[in-house]
Amino acid sequence: MKKWTDEWFEIWYQDKQCILDTMVRNMTADLECGYDYFGNCITKQREEIAAYKEKFDAEVMSFAEKSDTERNKWCYYDMLRRGAIDALI
């Protein structure tokens, strides 16, 4: 039987935060290289960051309706589906 511990949620949350942080760092690097804040490239990045954050927030809010086991199982399978982890258990 698989053990669904809070570790899966923690790993999932950290993974999502790292992706968001990387998106922001990449945009910041582009701005430091002289990209126009109102140009297509940066505008698209800002939109993608906002969409990613909105989806992330919605996923976190959906956990309020799940049990701890359901939440951790969902996090595990989401990371597995996205390729963030290999089948570990």
Secondary structure, DSSP 8 states (H G I E B T S, - for coil): -----HHHHHHHHHHHHHHHHHHHHHHHHHHHTT--TTSHHHHHHHHHHHHHHHHHHHHHHHGGGS-HHHHHHHHHHHHHHHTSS----
